[in-house]
Amino acid sequence: MKILLASPRGFCAGVNMAIESLDLTLREFGAPVYVYHEIVHNRYVVESFKAKGAVFIASIEDAPEGAVLLFSAHGVSPEIRQKAAARNLNAIDATCPLVTKVHLEAVKYAREGYTIFLIGHQGHDEVIGTMGEAPEAMILVESIEDVERLEIASDAKVAYLTQTTLSVDDANKIIEALRRRFVNLVNPPKDDICYATQNRQTAVRQIACEADLCLVLGSQNSSNSLRLRELAAETGKPAYLIDGKADLDPKWFEGIENVLVTAGASAPETVVQECVDWLVQKYAATVEPVVISQENVSFPLPKKLRQLQG
């Protein structure tokens, strides 16, 4: 058996920043540190932080007045920020800068009188936060069918934004449908889908055709990880999204020679290596790194944490 180990894979700059932020906050302030929603969408990461004293909450009211609160990488709405301030919470913002970019675009387009189509998945933390910036001006669009159902004049003043973790191909199909319907459709000068999401998708597209089976490390609530599994499955190969080696089933590997292994942007490298080690030990697999592109992006820590560091 040969393991085709995709690169780039795993943590992106935004996830690295958010995890480092929570680590530093726990060290500087001590437990408990409250986190609004999961710091990133990965079960392994969340459970490891729970063990260190992080408390993940679904409502701002669940944090005691005056407590230390971290906003996750997915961002929050202005309403959540106001609620945190009203409870006198020491809020630290670990929102990914690429998500912040989409928030600022939403504010700009709303101020200029546009109706904004947000292409994304209903209920995702990032979508909830972005729509909260201009709820009266935004419409969530999840599919081409949603575009066809829109009751807006074809010459209306409209713009679109996208969730940062979408499938590039799926987003482009919806964008094309919007362009066919709306003659005045505008968009930001730079793509909203994040560099890491695009790079990991490109790697899967290029490598999956050489594999007999594809493994994506990531959690079921991770949008970008789900897209990687879907892309791999589109090649006609068996494709599985797993949290770690405990999810591996030996039946999957009967007659399999080449296995693509990759990871979503919120999956830690430790779980990747545990799965690789399992395959090496069980099947005497060899590992062939397949590098599609290099990533050298990093984001600074939140201002409050930089100030603590001196």
Buried (B, 14 or more C-beta within 10 A) or exposed (E): BBBBBBBBBBBBBBBBBBBBBBBBBBEBBEEBBBBBBBBBBBBBBBEBBEEEEBBBBEEBEEBEEEBBBBBBBBBBBBEBBEBBEEBEBBBBBBBBBBBBBBBEBBBBBBEEEBBBBBBBBEEBBBBBBBBBBBEEBBBBBBEBEBBEEBEEEEEBBBBBBBBBBBBBEBBBBBBEBBEEBBEEBBBBEEEBBBBBBBBBBBBBBEBBEBBBBBBBBBBEBBBBBBBBBBBBBBBEBBBBBBBBBEEBEEEEBEEBEBBBBBBBBBBBEEBBBBBBEBBBEEBEBEEEEBEBEEBEBEBEBBEBBEEBEE
